[in-house]
Amino acid sequence: ELKQLKEQKELQQEQLRKQKEDAAQQRMEVEAACKELQKERVCQQELVQKQQEELKQLKEQKELQQEQLRKQKEDAAQQRMEVEAACKELQKERVCQQELVQKQQEELK
């Protein structure tokens, strides 16, 4: 019976040693996994930050382009008005010249 108890005790000690080894191994694996997750998290944060910077630059670029487009539209409208005014002026001059030519032709008769 004493022999049996000793064998049982040794078996329990062996099982305990094995459980401790397993626990230590699992702890190492969990720590390694945590480090890996931490690295991934840092990489993702850097990626998000980079994408936010790019988005900010794109928004600024879009705003600048919209401002340039607005200015171009304003300039085009201004030029259109100037061209229309010049056309009206030329039309008036043409009418005046026609009237003058008609008057001169009548005087020559």
N, CA, C and O of each residue as an XYZ file, in Angstrom:
436
protein
N       0.834     -1.206      0.000
C       0.000      0.000      0.000
C       0.865      1.251      0.000
O       0.553      2.219     -0.693
N       1.943      1.242      0.766
C       2.882      2.363      0.808
C       3.519      2.548     -0.564
O       3.688      3.675     -1.031
N       3.866      1.452     -1.199
C       4.452      1.480     -2.543
C       3.468      2.114     -3.527
O       3.838      2.923     -4.377
N       2.210      1.719     -3.381
C       1.166      2.238     -4.259
C       0.999      3.743     -4.055
O       0.836      4.491     -5.019
N       1.039      4.176     -2.819
C       0.917      5.601     -2.513
C       2.095      6.381     -3.097
O       1.919      7.472     -3.639
N       3.312      5.806     -2.981
C       4.506      6.455     -3.536
C       4.376      6.596     -5.054
O       4.675      7.647     -5.619
N       3.923      5.518     -5.703
C       3.757      5.549     -7.163
C       2.706      6.588     -7.554
O       2.861      7.322     -8.531
N       1.643      6.628     -6.769
C       0.573      7.593     -7.037
C       1.100      9.023     -6.862
O       0.782      9.907     -7.658
N       1.901      9.241     -5.822
C       2.481     10.549     -5.552
C       3.416     10.947     -6.694
O       3.372     12.083     -7.165
N       4.263     10.013     -7.141
C       5.185     10.295     -8.246
C       4.409     10.629     -9.522
O       4.768     11.542    -10.265
N       3.337      9.866     -9.756
C       2.502     10.101    -10.932
C       1.882     11.496    -10.862
O       1.848     12.218    -11.859
N       1.395     11.868     -9.684
C       0.796     13.190     -9.514
C       1.839     14.294     -9.698
O       1.564     15.332    -10.299
N       3.043     14.049     -9.167
C       4.115     15.033     -9.324
C       4.498     15.185    -10.802
O       4.751     16.293    -11.275
N       4.537     14.070    -11.517
C       4.853     14.088    -12.951
C       3.763     14.863    -13.699
O       4.060     15.676    -14.574
N       2.501     14.603    -13.348
C       1.394     15.313    -13.987
C       1.457     16.815    -13.690
O       1.209     17.642    -14.568
N       1.794     17.157    -12.438
C       1.912     18.552    -12.035
C       3.039     19.235    -12.810
O       2.882     20.359    -13.286
N       4.179     18.546    -12.933
C       5.326     19.086    -13.676
C       4.938     19.316    -15.126
O       5.286     20.340    -15.713
N       4.211     18.355    -15.707
C       3.776     18.456    -17.092
C       2.797     19.627    -17.254
O       2.877     20.384    -18.221
N       1.874     19.764    -16.293
C       0.912     20.869    -16.353
C       1.635     22.219    -16.265
O       1.275     23.170    -16.959
N       2.662     22.290    -15.403
C       3.437     23.531    -15.282
C       4.154     23.839    -16.584
O       4.176     24.986    -17.031
N       4.749     22.801    -17.201
C       5.420     22.981    -18.496
C       4.433     23.479    -19.539
O       4.711     24.422    -20.280
N       3.250     22.815    -19.583
C       2.222     23.209    -20.548
C       1.784     24.659    -20.317
O       1.617     25.424    -21.267
N       1.603     25.019    -19.064
C       1.171     26.378    -18.723
C       2.242     27.393    -19.152
O       1.930     28.454    -19.693
N       3.515     27.040    -18.895
C       4.600     27.938    -19.291
C       4.638     28.089    -20.816
O       4.821     29.193    -21.330
N       4.465     26.982    -21.531
C       4.446     27.005    -22.998
C       3.292     27.867    -23.504
O       3.462     28.682    -24.411
N       2.113     27.676    -22.903
C       0.948     28.468    -23.315
C       1.169     29.951    -23.035
O       0.796     30.812    -23.833
N       1.780     30.231    -21.888
C       2.065     31.626    -21.531
C       2.981     32.259    -22.582
O       2.759     33.391    -23.011
N       4.015     31.510    -22.992
C       4.939     32.015    -24.016
C       4.207     32.247    -25.340
O       4.430     33.250    -26.019
N       3.328     31.302    -25.696
C       2.583     31.437    -26.950
C       1.632     32.632    -26.906
O       1.490     33.368    -27.882
N       0.981     32.811    -25.746
C       0.066     33.950    -25.590
C       0.847     35.259    -25.665
O       0.404     36.206    -26.316
N       2.005     35.323    -25.005
C       2.825     36.540    -25.046
C       3.280     36.840    -26.470
O       3.263     37.993    -26.903
N       3.686     35.799    -27.198
C       4.115     35.990    -28.583
C       2.948     36.486    -29.435
O       3.112     37.374    -30.272
N       1.776     35.907    -29.214
C       0.586     36.330    -29.967
C       0.232     37.781    -29.635
O      -0.152     38.553    -30.513
N       0.367     38.139    -28.364
C       0.084     39.524    -27.952
C       1.049     40.504    -28.621
O       0.640     41.564    -29.096
N       2.330     40.139    -28.653
C       3.321     40.993    -29.316
C       2.984     41.154    -30.792
O       3.085     42.251    -31.341
N       2.585     40.061    -31.431
C       2.233     40.090    -32.850
C       1.006     40.989    -33.072
O       0.972     41.793    -34.003
N       0.011     40.836    -32.205
C      -1.188     41.682    -32.307
C      -0.836     43.151    -32.088
O      -1.374     44.031    -32.760
N       0.058     43.406    -31.156
C       0.490     44.783    -30.889
C       1.173     45.372    -32.125
O       0.930     46.520    -32.494
N       2.040     44.558    -32.762
C       2.702     45.023    -33.994
C       1.668     45.342    -35.060
O       1.746     46.383    -35.712
N       0.697     44.451    -35.239
C      -0.364     44.664    -36.238
C      -1.145     45.931    -35.923
O      -1.477     46.704    -36.821
N      -1.435     46.139    -34.647
C      -2.190     47.319    -34.222
C      -1.423     48.589    -34.560
O      -1.999     49.557    -35.057
N      -0.127     48.580    -34.290
C       0.712     49.743    -34.603
C       0.721     49.982    -36.115
O       0.592     51.118    -36.573
N       0.876     48.902    -36.884
C       0.871     49.027    -38.345
C      -0.454     49.592    -38.838
O      -0.477     50.459    -39.712
N      -1.553     49.103    -38.279
C      -2.874     49.586    -38.688
C      -3.052     51.059    -38.317
O      -3.625     51.831    -39.086
N      -2.566     51.442    -37.150
C      -2.663     52.840    -36.733
C      -1.868     53.728    -37.687
O      -2.324     54.805    -38.070
N      -0.673     53.265    -38.066
C       0.160     54.031    -38.996
C      -0.538     54.144    -40.352
O      -0.520     55.200    -40.985
N      -1.150     53.045    -40.786
C      -1.857     53.042    -42.066
C      -3.045     54.009    -42.023
O      -3.264     54.780    -42.958
N      -3.801     53.957    -40.933
C      -4.953     54.849    -40.783
C      -4.486     56.306    -40.794
O      -5.099     57.156    -41.439
N      -3.408     56.583    -40.082
C      -2.875     57.944    -40.020
C      -2.440     58.407    -41.414
O      -2.704     59.540    -41.816
N      -1.767     57.507    -42.143
C      -1.310     57.829    -43.501
C      -2.509     58.101    -44.409
O      -2.494     59.047    -45.197
N      -3.548     57.265    -44.295
C      -4.740     57.437    -45.125
C      -5.458     58.738    -44.775
O      -5.995     59.409    -45.656
N      -5.467     59.093    -43.497
C      -6.098     60.348    -43.091
C      -5.341     61.537    -43.674
O      -5.947     62.514    -44.113
N      -3.999     61.444    -43.676
C      -3.177     62.500    -44.268
C      -3.478     62.638    -45.759
O      -3.649     63.742    -46.276
N      -3.538     61.473    -46.448
C      -3.823     61.477    -47.883
C      -5.197     62.064    -48.149
O      -5.370     62.851    -49.080
N      -6.179     61.684    -47.330
C      -7.535     62.195    -47.484
C      -7.557     63.705    -47.287
O      -8.219     64.434    -48.026
N      -6.825     64.158    -46.282
C      -6.749     65.598    -46.010
C      -6.151     66.328    -47.213
O      -6.658     67.373    -47.622
N      -5.069     65.775    -47.782
C      -4.438     66.388    -48.947
C      -5.389     66.401    -50.138
O      -5.468     67.390    -50.867
N      -6.113     65.293    -50.334
C      -7.065     65.224    -51.445
C      -8.182     66.252    -51.275
O      -8.602     66.887    -52.242
N      -8.659     66.409    -50.040
C      -9.708     67.400    -49.782
C      -9.194     68.804    -50.085
O      -9.888     69.610    -50.706
N      -7.963     69.088    -49.636
C      -7.375     70.407    -49.887
C      -7.212     70.639    -51.390
O      -7.493     71.724    -51.899
N      -6.755     69.605    -52.083
C      -6.569     69.684    -53.527
C      -7.916     69.933    -54.223
O      -8.010     70.742    -55.145
N      -8.954     69.224    -53.764
C     -10.291     69.382    -54.342
C     -10.790     70.812    -54.121
O     -11.328     71.436    -55.036
N     -10.608     71.323    -52.905
C     -11.038     72.688    -52.610
C     -10.319     73.690    -53.507
O     -10.925     74.631    -54.021
N      -9.020     73.473    -53.686
C      -8.221     74.367    -54.544
C      -8.737     74.310    -55.980
O      -8.893     75.345    -56.629
N      -9.002     73.100    -56.473
C      -9.508     72.947    -57.834
C     -10.876     73.602    -57.990
O     -11.158     74.233    -59.008
N     -11.726     73.449    -56.970
C     -13.051     74.074    -57.028
C     -12.923     75.592    -57.061
O     -13.659     76.270    -57.778
N     -11.987     76.117    -56.284
C     -11.753     77.560    -56.265
C     -11.252     78.028    -57.635
O     -11.695     79.056    -58.148
N     -10.322     77.265    -58.220
C      -9.802     77.613    -59.551
C     -10.921     77.566    -60.592
O     -11.000     78.436    -61.458
N     -11.778     76.557    -60.508
C     -12.888     76.424    -61.448
C     -13.851     77.600    -61.306
O     -14.315     78.157    -62.300
N     -14.145     77.970    -60.060
C     -15.032     79.110    -59.808
C     -14.431     80.376    -60.427
O     -15.133     81.157    -61.070
N     -13.128     80.566    -60.225
C     -12.439     81.744    -60.776
C     -12.482     81.710    -62.307
O     -12.727     82.734    -62.945
N     -12.246     80.544    -62.889
C     -12.288     80.429    -64.352
C     -13.679     80.756    -64.884
O     -13.813     81.419    -65.913
N     -14.718     80.293    -64.182
C     -16.093     80.587    -64.599
C     -16.359     82.083    -64.517
O     -16.974     82.665    -65.411
N     -15.885     82.705    -63.424
C     -16.039     84.157    -63.277
C     -15.338     84.883    -64.419
O     -15.904     85.788    -65.032
N     -14.090     84.475    -64.701
C     -13.317     85.103    -65.780
C     -14.013     84.928    -67.122
O     -14.067     85.859    -67.925
N     -14.546     83.728    -67.366
C     -15.237     83.458    -68.631
C     -16.474     84.333    -68.746
O     -16.751     84.875    -69.817
N     -17.222     84.479    -67.654
C     -18.415     85.325    -67.666
C     -18.029     86.777    -67.938
O     -18.700     87.472    -68.700
N     -16.946     87.226    -67.314
C     -16.462     88.602    -67.521
C     -16.059     88.808    -68.985
O     -16.406     89.819    -69.596
N     -15.323     87.838    -69.539
C     -14.898     87.934    -70.933
C     -16.113     87.939    -71.867
O     -16.148     88.689    -72.843
N     -17.103     87.101    -71.562
C     -18.319     87.051    -72.379
C     -19.006     88.421    -72.398
O     -19.426     88.907    -73.448
N     -19.108     89.028    -71.216
C     -19.722     90.352    -71.138
C     -18.932     91.373    -71.950
O     -19.515     92.201    -72.650
N     -17.594     91.311    -71.854
C     -16.748     92.245    -72.604
C     -16.894     92.041    -74.109
O     -16.956     93.009    -74.867
N     -16.950     90.780    -74.538
C     -17.105     90.481    -75.958
C     -18.463     90.970    -76.448
O     -18.567     91.557    -77.525
N     -19.504     90.724    -75.651
C     -20.837     91.191    -76.034
C     -20.869     92.708    -76.152
O     -21.459     93.246    -77.089
N     -20.241     93.399    -75.211
C     -20.197     94.867    -75.246
C     -19.434     95.336    -76.493
O     -19.850     96.277    -77.169
N     -18.311     94.665    -76.785
C     -17.521     95.028    -77.966
C     -18.325     94.786    -79.240
O     -18.260     95.586    -80.174
N     -19.078     93.695    -79.287
C     -19.910     93.386    -80.456
C     -20.977     94.458    -80.650
O     -21.233     94.893    -81.773
N     -21.597     94.880    -79.549
C     -22.623     95.923    -79.643
C     -21.992     97.209    -80.160
O     -22.579     97.908    -80.987
N     -20.812     97.514    -79.678
C     -20.102     98.722    -80.101
C     -19.777     98.646    -81.593
O     -19.967     99.619    -82.323
N     -19.290     97.498    -82.040
C     -18.981     97.312    -83.458
C     -20.245     97.404    -84.303
O     -20.234     97.971    -85.396
N     -21.330     96.843    -83.790
C     -22.613     96.902    -84.501
C     -23.043     98.362    -84.670
O     -23.481     98.767    -85.747
N     -22.912     99.148    -83.592
C     -23.264    100.583    -83.667
C     -22.412    101.277    -84.717
O     -22.923    102.043    -85.534
N     -21.077    100.998    -84.693
C     -20.167    101.620    -85.666
C     -20.557    101.229    -87.086
O     -20.528    102.065    -87.989
N     -20.918     99.979    -87.288
C     -21.299     99.502    -88.613
C     -22.548    100.234    -89.106
O     -22.628    100.668    -90.256
N     -23.530    100.357    -88.186
C     -24.753    101.083    -88.552
C     -24.415    102.525    -88.909
O     -24.921    103.056    -89.898
N     -23.567    103.155    -88.115
C     -23.173    104.552    -88.377
C     -22.472    104.664    -89.736
O     -22.745    105.587    -90.502
N     -21.572    103.726    -90.029
C     -20.849    103.751    -91.305
C     -21.821    103.539    -92.467
O     -21.703    104.186    -93.508
N     -22.780    102.633    -92.284
C     -23.761    102.399    -93.348
C     -24.584    103.664    -93.613
O     -24.850    104.042    -94.754
N     -24.972    104.296    -92.505
C     -25.737    105.539    -92.658
C     -24.898    106.598    -93.362
O     -25.405    107.331    -94.212
N     -23.614    106.681    -93.011
C     -22.711    107.652    -93.627
C     -22.538    107.356    -95.113
O     -22.574    108.264    -95.944
N     -22.349    106.077    -95.439
C     -22.185    105.676    -96.840
C     -23.465    106.013    -97.612
O     -23.406    106.536    -98.725
N     -24.594    105.716    -97.025
C     -25.878    105.997    -97.692
C     -26.038    107.508    -97.920
O     -26.484    107.954    -98.978
N     -25.657    108.280    -96.888
C     -25.757    109.740    -96.991
C     -24.839    110.267    -98.095
O     -25.235    111.126    -98.883
N     -23.589    109.738    -98.148
C     -22.632    110.174    -99.168
C     -23.110    109.807   -100.571
O     -22.952    110.569   -101.526
N     -23.695    108.623   -100.660
C     -24.201    108.184   -101.982
C     -25.340    109.110   -102.442
O     -25.441    109.445   -103.622
N     -26.177    109.508   -101.511
C     -27.267    110.410   -101.849
C     -26.722    111.776   -102.261
O     -27.237    112.418   -103.177
N     -25.654    112.210   -101.556
C     -25.067    113.509   -101.893
C     -24.403    113.471   -103.279
O     -24.374    114.466   -104.004
N     -23.874    112.293   -103.618
C     -23.234    112.168   -104.942
C     -24.238    112.164   -106.068
O     -23.873    112.473   -107.203
N     -25.473    111.831   -105.809
C     -26.482    111.773   -106.875
C     -26.772    113.123   -107.441
O     -27.598    113.249   -108.345
